[in-house]
Amino acid sequence: MQFVRLARMAFVFCCLAVTMVGCGGGGGSSSSGPATQEQSGSGSGGGNQGTGDGASDDGGSGSDGGAGSGEGDGGAVTRSYLAPNNYATVSDCLPFKGSEVSELKIFFLNIGSVPHFDAIVDDAVADFENISPWNEFSQNVAFYRLDLSDPAALGCDGSGRYSCDDEKVHQAIQAQCSVDDVRGILKIALAEADHFGALGEVTYVTTRPEWVEQSEVVDRLGQMVIHQVGHDFGLADYMHANYRSNGLAIQGWDSAVSRQWLNLDGPGCPKWCDSFKPVAEYTMSASAECKNFTDRNSCASFNRRADGQCDDVDGDGHPDCCAWTEGGTDDYFESSCTPVSGTEDIGLACANNAGCYYGGAHGNNSWRPVKSAPESIMFSEHAEAFDTVSQEAIREVMRCCASGESTTGACEEYREQFADFLADVMEFKDRLGSCGVVAAQ
């Protein structure tokens, strides 16, 4: 998947998985400060936008999360970009796996002596070594582990989504290791808490106090760590079937935001499909009738029980009811009534066996490449592999931002576009490898 394809589209363009667990080669260069390249580009401003209505009132899945709104004056700005091969350097600490000159450095942080911390880390590293496309870049990644044993001193708060004061976490890392740019390393903080973990500059993954045995902890977490790192690489969750018992849709992020994530798109999925079937041919799924309803009552009552719960008519694990959007018309279905869960593939001539299904990022404003949870780690942390669209996205980021290929002309435009994506959409991540915006004027 290429950003250049996204640029041809008409639209501009904590994430948080709703599960039983928390969420949620070459050499690195040494420098006294970040090398930069200045370019004139289009700035899209920013701001932090949560999904807001991600919690279903009827037992359906929900999420609160955030992403940059991508809104702004759209005027030209001059930005300084990190130069190729400008990677964070670490001294006074050695990786337990990989080389200290590896381009991408991942730190596992033990917050408050997490039970079975080493087993969790070893299982996560095994995922990086065995799951495609990460297994293609073993020479480019180094893994570190640090004990940060005092949650109170780190400003940690588990009353809601678990997180700590990121700057205090950075200071604690620097007290043990010398890192020239602590924002240039990926940080996975593990903690034991009653709530999910938060996503940000530091990614927090939580285990639960009631998980006692090591095997249970590792099994519950599944591929959660590698799923969360996927977000750092610009991948959104595929969870989408949020609904309310009153029949109103949960939209999640605005389409101008959600469709900028590398593994989501607009109708027809032009990032990875050449064409798509027209809405008149959307007739093969149990919820295909939704688009034909013109009033809220008819829409909200279709395939629903009296308590507002959706029925799974065809037994495929997806709710087959409809959701109504007040004052809006979907840009594919041309209706205010749309399926709660899109299970019909509209994509034609799609790359690498991908499809195009309605819904993603915990809402109904985008389209995803796979139908169901077992098909991708970005759909479920218990899936065994990434879908092909997510694989290609990770591969391209690694190639242009964390490998020897970053200096090639083929990566020049991609590097700037991915850096703009980090700055304008993700916002919580300043840089990844050698890709990032240093400053904006």
C-alpha positions as CSV (number, residue, x, y, z in Angstrom):
1,M,0.0,0.0,0.0
2,Q,1.4,3.4,-1.0
3,F,0.8,6.9,0.3
4,V,1.0,8.0,-3.3
5,R,-2.2,6.1,-4.0
6,L,-3.9,7.9,-1.1
7,A,-2.9,11.3,-2.6
8,R,-5.0,10.6,-5.6
9,M,-8.1,10.2,-3.6
10,A,-10.7,12.9,-3.2
11,F,-10.8,12.9,0.6
12,V,-8.1,14.2,2.8
13,F,-7.9,11.2,4.3
14,C,-6.2,3.8,21.1
15,C,-7.2,2.9,18.8
16,L,-7.9,0.6,21.6
17,A,-8.9,-3.0,21.2
18,V,-12.0,-3.9,23.2
19,T,-10.9,-7.2,24.7
20,M,-10.4,-8.9,28.0
21,V,-6.8,-7.5,28.1
22,G,-5.0,-4.2,28.2
23,C,-4.2,-2.1,25.3
24,G,-4.6,-1.7,24.3
25,G,20.9,-5.4,9.2
26,G,22.2,-2.0,9.1
27,G,23.6,0.3,11.7
28,G,22.3,3.3,13.6
29,S,24.0,6.6,13.2
30,S,25.5,8.6,16.0
31,S,25.0,12.4,16.1
32,S,24.9,15.2,18.7
33,G,21.4,16.2,17.5
34,P,18.8,15.1,15.0
35,A,19.8,15.6,11.4
36,T,17.0,17.2,9.4
37,Q,15.8,18.0,6.0
38,E,13.5,21.0,5.3
39,Q,10.6,20.7,2.9
40,S,7.6,22.8,2.1
41,G,4.4,20.8,2.5
42,S,0.8,21.0,3.4
43,G,0.0,21.2,7.1
44,S,-3.4,19.9,8.3
45,G,-3.3,21.3,11.8
46,G,-4.4,18.9,14.5
47,G,-6.2,18.6,17.7
48,N,-7.2,15.5,19.7
49,Q,-10.4,13.8,18.8
50,G,-11.8,10.9,20.7
51,T,-14.5,8.5,19.5
52,G,-16.7,10.0,22.1
53,D,-19.6,7.6,21.8
54,G,-17.6,4.4,21.6
55,A,-19.3,2.8,24.6
56,S,-22.4,0.9,23.6
57,D,-25.3,1.1,26.0
58,D,-26.5,-2.4,25.1
59,G,-23.6,-4.7,25.6
60,G,-22.1,-4.1,22.2
61,S,-18.4,-3.5,22.0
62,G,-17.1,0.1,22.4
63,S,-13.9,2.0,22.6
64,D,-12.7,5.4,23.7
65,G,-9.6,6.5,21.8
66,G,-8.1,9.4,20.2
67,A,-6.6,10.6,17.0
68,G,-5.7,13.9,15.5
69,S,-8.6,15.5,13.7
70,G,-6.6,16.3,10.7
71,E,-8.3,19.7,10.4
72,G,-6.7,23.0,9.9
73,D,-6.3,25.9,7.5
74,G,-4.5,23.6,5.0
75,G,-1.9,26.4,4.3
76,A,1.6,25.7,3.2
77,V,4.1,25.2,6.0
78,T,7.8,24.6,6.1
79,R,8.6,21.4,8.0
80,S,11.9,19.9,9.1
81,Y,12.1,16.2,8.6
82,L,14.4,13.7,10.2
83,A,17.2,12.7,7.7
84,P,17.5,9.1,6.6
85,N,19.7,7.0,8.9
86,N,19.1,9.3,11.8
87,Y,18.2,6.8,14.4
88,A,18.1,7.1,18.2
89,T,21.2,5.8,19.8
90,V,21.4,4.0,23.2
91,S,24.5,3.6,25.4
92,D,25.1,2.3,28.9
93,C,22.5,-0.4,28.1
94,L,22.8,-3.5,25.9
95,P,19.9,-5.2,24.2
96,F,19.0,-8.7,25.3
97,K,18.2,-9.5,21.6
98,G,19.5,-7.8,18.5
99,S,22.3,-5.3,18.1
100,E,22.8,-1.9,19.7
101,V,23.3,-0.5,16.2
102,S,19.9,-1.9,14.9
103,E,17.7,0.8,13.5
104,L,14.5,0.2,15.5
105,K,14.8,-0.1,19.3
106,I,12.0,-1.5,21.4
107,F,12.1,-1.1,25.2
108,F,9.9,-3.3,27.4
109,L,9.3,-1.5,30.7
110,N,8.4,-3.4,33.9
111,I,6.1,-1.0,35.9
112,G,5.8,-2.2,39.5
113,S,7.2,-5.7,39.2
114,V,4.6,-7.2,36.9
115,P,4.1,-11.0,37.5
116,H,5.6,-13.1,34.8
117,F,7.1,-10.0,33.1
118,D,10.0,-12.0,31.5
119,A,7.6,-14.6,30.1
120,I,5.4,-11.9,28.6
121,V,8.4,-10.2,27.0
122,D,9.8,-13.5,25.7
123,D,6.5,-14.4,24.1
124,A,6.2,-10.9,22.5
125,V,9.7,-11.1,21.1
126,A,8.9,-14.6,19.7
127,D,6.0,-12.9,17.8
128,F,8.4,-10.4,16.2
129,E,10.7,-13.3,15.2
130,N,8.0,-15.5,13.7
131,I,5.1,-13.4,12.4
132,S,5.2,-11.9,8.9
133,P,6.4,-9.3,8.0
134,W,8.3,-8.7,11.2
135,N,10.3,-11.9,10.7
136,E,11.8,-10.3,7.6
137,F,13.5,-7.5,9.6
138,S,15.1,-9.4,12.5
139,Q,18.4,-7.7,11.8
140,N,16.8,-4.2,12.1
141,V,15.3,-4.5,15.5
142,A,16.9,-4.6,19.0
143,F,15.0,-5.4,22.2
144,Y,15.7,-4.0,25.7
145,R,14.1,-4.5,29.1
146,L,14.2,-2.3,32.1
147,D,12.7,-2.4,35.6
148,L,10.9,0.8,36.6
149,S,9.6,-0.4,39.9
150,D,7.9,2.6,41.5
151,P,4.5,3.4,39.8
152,A,3.8,6.3,42.2
153,A,7.0,8.0,41.3
154,L,6.2,7.6,37.7
155,G,2.8,9.3,38.2
156,C,0.9,6.1,37.2
157,D,-2.9,6.1,37.4
158,G,-5.1,3.0,37.1
159,S,-8.4,4.5,37.9
160,G,-9.3,4.6,34.2
161,R,-7.2,3.5,31.3
162,Y,-3.9,2.8,32.8
163,S,-1.1,5.3,32.1
164,C,1.8,7.1,33.7
165,D,3.4,10.5,33.2
166,D,5.3,9.9,30.0
167,E,8.0,12.4,30.8
168,K,8.7,10.7,34.1
169,V,8.9,7.4,32.3
170,H,11.4,9.0,29.9
171,Q,13.4,10.3,32.9
172,A,13.4,6.9,34.5
173,I,14.7,5.3,31.2
174,Q,17.4,8.0,31.0
175,A,18.5,7.2,34.6
176,Q,19.5,3.7,33.4
177,C,20.4,4.2,29.8
178,S,21.7,7.1,27.8
179,V,19.4,7.7,24.9
180,D,20.1,10.7,22.6
181,D,16.3,11.0,21.7
182,V,14.1,9.0,24.0
183,R,11.1,9.6,21.6
184,G,13.0,7.8,18.9
185,I,12.6,4.4,20.7
186,L,9.4,2.4,21.0
187,K,8.3,1.9,24.6
188,I,6.0,-0.9,25.7
189,A,5.2,-0.4,29.4
190,L,3.7,-3.5,31.2
191,A,1.7,-3.1,34.4
192,E,-0.8,-5.0,36.5
193,A,-4.1,-3.1,36.7
194,D,-7.9,-3.5,36.7
195,H,-8.3,-1.5,33.5
196,F,-7.1,-1.4,29.9
197,G,-3.9,0.4,29.0
198,A,-3.6,3.7,27.2
199,L,-2.0,4.3,23.8
200,G,0.4,7.2,23.4
201,E,4.1,8.1,23.2
202,V,4.4,5.2,25.7
203,T,2.1,2.2,25.0
204,Y,0.7,0.7,28.1
205,V,-0.3,-3.0,28.2
206,T,-1.9,-4.3,31.3
207,T,-2.4,-7.7,32.9
208,R,-5.1,-8.4,35.5
209,P,-4.6,-9.3,39.2
210,E,-6.8,-12.3,38.8
211,W,-4.6,-13.8,36.2
212,V,-2.3,-15.9,38.3
213,E,-0.7,-18.6,36.3
214,Q,2.0,-17.7,33.8
215,S,0.3,-19.7,31.0
216,E,-3.0,-17.8,31.6
217,V,-1.3,-14.4,31.4
218,V,0.5,-15.3,28.2
219,D,-2.6,-16.8,26.7
220,R,-4.8,-13.9,27.6
221,L,-2.5,-11.3,26.2
222,G,-2.0,-13.3,23.0
223,Q,-0.5,-11.0,20.3
224,M,-1.4,-7.8,22.2
225,V,2.1,-6.3,22.1
226,I,2.6,-6.8,18.4
227,H,-1.0,-5.5,17.8
228,Q,-0.2,-2.4,19.8
229,V,3.1,-1.8,17.9
230,G,1.0,-2.0,14.8
231,H,-0.7,1.2,15.9
232,D,2.7,2.9,16.1
233,F,3.1,1.9,12.4
234,G,-0.1,3.6,11.4
235,L,-2.5,0.6,11.6
236,A,-6.0,1.1,13.0
237,D,-8.2,-1.5,14.7
238,Y,-10.6,-3.3,12.5
239,M,-13.3,-3.7,15.3
240,H,-16.3,-1.9,14.0
241,A,-19.7,-3.4,15.1
242,N,-20.5,-0.8,17.6
243,Y,-24.2,0.0,18.0
244,R,-26.8,1.4,20.4
245,S,-30.0,-0.2,21.4
246,N,-31.9,2.9,20.2
247,G,-30.7,2.2,16.6
248,L,-28.3,5.2,16.2
249,A,-25.0,4.5,14.6
250,I,-21.7,4.9,16.4
251,Q,-19.5,6.7,13.8
252,G,-16.2,6.7,15.6
253,W,-13.6,9.0,14.0
254,D,-14.6,11.3,11.2
255,S,-14.0,9.8,7.8
256,A,-11.3,12.4,7.0
257,V,-9.3,10.9,10.0
258,S,-10.1,7.2,10.0
259,R,-9.4,6.7,6.3
260,Q,-5.9,8.1,6.6
261,W,-4.8,5.1,8.7
262,L,-2.8,2.9,6.4
263,N,-5.1,-0.2,6.7
264,L,-8.4,1.6,6.3
265,D,-9.9,3.3,3.3
266,G,-13.0,4.8,1.7
267,P,-15.7,3.0,-0.4
268,G,-14.1,0.6,-2.8
269,C,-10.7,0.6,-0.9
270,P,-8.7,2.3,-3.7
271,K,-5.5,1.9,-1.7
272,W,-5.5,-1.8,-2.4
273,C,-8.4,-2.5,-4.8
274,D,-8.7,-1.4,-8.5
275,S,-12.5,-1.2,-8.5
276,F,-15.6,-2.1,-6.6
277,K,-19.2,-3.2,-7.1
278,P,-21.9,-0.6,-7.1
279,V,-24.3,-0.3,-4.2
280,A,-27.1,-1.7,-6.4
281,E,-25.2,-5.0,-6.3
282,Y,-24.8,-5.0,-2.5
283,T,-27.4,-7.7,-2.0
284,M,-25.6,-10.8,-0.7
285,S,-25.5,-10.3,3.1
286,A,-28.2,-10.5,5.8
287,S,-28.0,-6.8,6.4
288,A,-28.0,-5.7,2.7
289,E,-31.6,-4.5,3.2
290,C,-30.5,-1.7,5.5
291,K,-29.7,0.7,2.7
292,N,-33.4,0.6,1.5
293,F,-34.9,1.9,4.8
294,T,-35.8,5.6,4.7
295,D,-36.9,6.2,8.3
296,R,-35.3,5.6,11.6
297,N,-37.9,3.3,13.1
298,S,-37.8,0.8,10.2
299,C,-34.0,1.0,10.2
300,A,-33.6,0.5,13.9
301,S,-36.1,-2.4,14.2
302,F,-34.6,-4.6,11.4
303,N,-33.2,-7.8,12.8
304,R,-33.4,-6.5,16.4
305,R,-34.9,-7.9,19.5
306,A,-37.2,-5.9,21.7
307,D,-34.3,-5.0,24.0
308,G,-32.4,-3.5,21.1
309,Q,-29.9,-6.3,20.7
310,C,-29.0,-7.3,17.2
311,D,-29.6,-10.8,15.8
312,D,-27.0,-12.8,13.9
313,V,-29.3,-14.1,11.3
314,D,-26.8,-16.0,9.1
315,G,-24.7,-17.3,12.0
316,D,-21.4,-15.8,10.8
317,G,-20.6,-14.1,14.1
318,H,-21.6,-10.6,13.0
319,P,-24.7,-8.7,14.0
320,D,-27.1,-8.3,11.1
321,C,-29.1,-5.3,12.1
322,C,-29.0,-1.7,10.9
323,A,-27.9,1.7,12.4
324,W,-29.3,5.1,11.6
325,T,-27.2,8.3,11.2
326,E,-29.1,11.4,12.0
327,G,-28.5,14.2,9.4
328,G,-26.1,12.2,7.4
329,T,-25.9,10.0,4.3
330,D,-23.3,7.4,3.8
331,D,-21.1,8.0,0.8
332,Y,-21.4,4.4,-0.5
333,F,-24.9,3.3,0.6
334,E,-26.4,6.7,-0.2
335,S,-28.6,6.2,2.8
336,S,-28.8,7.2,6.5
337,C,-29.4,3.6,7.3
338,T,-26.4,1.3,7.0
339,P,-25.4,-2.1,8.3
340,V,-24.0,-2.3,11.8
341,S,-21.5,-4.8,10.6
342,G,-20.5,-4.9,6.9
343,T,-19.9,-8.5,5.8
344,E,-20.1,-8.2,2.1
345,D,-17.0,-7.7,0.1
346,I,-17.3,-4.9,-2.5
347,G,-13.7,-4.9,-3.6
348,L,-12.7,-5.9,-7.1
349,A,-9.2,-6.7,-8.4
350,C,-7.8,-6.2,-4.9
351,A,-4.1,-6.8,-4.1
352,N,-2.9,-9.9,-2.3
353,N,-6.4,-11.4,-1.7
354,A,-7.6,-8.5,0.3
355,G,-11.2,-7.4,0.2
356,C,-13.2,-4.3,1.1
357,Y,-15.7,-4.5,4.0
358,Y,-17.8,-1.7,5.6
359,G,-16.7,-0.5,9.0
360,G,-13.5,-0.1,11.0
361,A,-11.8,1.8,13.8
362,H,-14.8,1.2,16.1
363,G,-17.2,3.0,13.8
364,N,-18.9,3.2,10.4
365,N,-16.8,5.9,8.6
366,S,-14.2,3.6,6.9
367,W,-13.7,0.3,5.1
368,R,-11.4,-2.6,6.1
369,P,-9.7,-5.3,4.0
370,V,-10.9,-8.4,6.0
371,K,-14.3,-9.6,7.2
372,S,-13.7,-11.3,10.6
373,A,-11.5,-11.3,13.7
374,P,-9.5,-14.5,12.9
375,E,-8.2,-12.9,9.7
376,S,-5.9,-10.3,11.3
377,I,-4.0,-9.4,14.4
378,M,-5.4,-5.9,13.9
379,F,-8.9,-7.4,14.4
380,S,-8.1,-9.6,17.3
381,E,-5.0,-10.1,19.4
382,H,-5.7,-13.8,19.3
383,A,-5.4,-14.0,15.5
384,E,-2.3,-15.8,14.2
385,A,-1.2,-13.3,11.5
386,F,-1.6,-9.8,10.1
387,D,-3.8,-9.4,7.0
388,T,-1.9,-8.7,3.8
389,V,-2.7,-5.0,3.7
390,S,-1.3,-4.5,7.2
391,Q,1.7,-6.6,6.3
392,E,2.5,-4.4,3.4
393,A,2.0,-1.3,5.5
394,I,4.5,-2.5,8.2
395,R,6.9,-3.7,5.5
396,E,6.9,-0.2,3.8
397,V,7.4,1.7,7.1
398,M,10.2,-0.6,8.1
399,R,11.8,-0.4,4.6
400,C,11.8,3.4,4.4
401,C,12.0,4.4,8.1
402,A,14.1,1.6,9.8
403,S,16.4,-0.1,7.3
404,G,19.3,0.6,4.9
405,E,16.8,1.4,2.2
406,S,15.7,4.6,3.9
407,T,18.3,6.5,1.9
408,T,17.0,5.5,-1.5
409,G,15.2,7.8,-3.8
410,A,12.2,5.4,-3.8
411,C,11.7,6.2,-0.1
412,E,12.0,10.0,-0.2
413,E,8.4,10.9,-0.8
414,Y,7.1,8.1,1.4
415,R,9.2,9.2,4.3
416,E,7.8,12.7,4.2
417,Q,4.2,11.5,3.9
418,F,4.5,9.1,6.8
419,A,6.1,11.8,8.9
420,D,3.2,14.1,8.1
421,F,0.8,11.3,9.0
422,L,2.5,11.0,12.4
423,A,2.3,14.7,13.0
424,D,-1.2,15.4,11.6
425,V,-3.2,12.3,12.4
426,M,-1.5,10.2,15.1
427,E,-0.1,13.2,17.0
428,F,1.0,11.1,20.0
429,K,4.1,9.8,18.1
430,D,6.7,12.3,17.0
431,R,8.8,9.9,15.1
432,L,9.3,6.2,14.2
433,G,12.8,5.1,13.3
434,S,14.3,7.8,11.1
435,C,10.9,9.1,10.0
436,G,9.4,12.2,11.7
437,V,8.8,15.9,11.7
438,V,11.3,17.7,13.8
439,A,9.7,21.1,13.8
440,A,6.9,23.0,12.0
441,Q,6.8,26.8,11.4
